Amino acid sequence: MEQIVLHNKGMSLIEVLVSMVILLIIFVSALEAMRVYTIGNLEIELKNAAIQTAQSCMEEVKYGTYCFNFNTCNATYCSGNYTFKTRNINKNFEILFTNPSTLQKGILQDIEVVVKYQFRGKTHEIKMEGKTIL
């Protein structure tokens, strides 16, 4: 009589399930890392845009002009809203700056620009201060 030899070279159901669970954990971790990276990247992009907006506004005020043609002013400050667009997201920046009409020619004066925006339920603020002579 001939003997039949079985070669058990395959994987059992338990081994397949364990390997699938390990792959699932790796996949979910990679997705979470991508989510955290994307949020962090967007936060940095918004902060950079707010800084650039504040710098542009500061330059305009230094030369005695109204930032982004905003002329809603009180005795010392002017304000307005600017919409920054990135990645199909429109982010509203609230800008507050020194009223250029209060600046006097030939005198070194303080000027200030504040840019505020909301991100993930928090208000972020970029504040720049400088001096100018008209």
C-alpha positions, 0 to 999 in steps of 0.5 A: 500500500502506498502512503500519501504524504501531505505537505502542509505548506499553506497558511491557516485561517488564523495566520491570514486573519492575524496578518490582515489585522496587522495590515489594517493597523498599519493602514489606519495609522498611515491615514491618521498620520496623513490627516495630522500632516494635512491639518498641520500643513494647512495651519502653517499655510494660513499663518504664512498667508496672515503674515504676508497680509500683515506685511503688505498692509504694514508697507501700505500704511508706512506710505500713508495709504489705506491697506487693501483700500479699507477705509472703515476707520475710527480716530486711530484705527481702520479695519476690514476683511480680506478673503484668502483662498487656498485648497478650495478653502476661503479663509476670512482675515480680519485686519485692523491697522493704524489709520493713515490719516492720523500720521503726521509728516516729518514725525517718527510714529508708531504703526500697528497691523493686526490680522486675525483668523479662525482655525479649528475653533481658535482665534489666531492673531498676527500682530506687527508693529513698526515705525514710519516717517511720512 
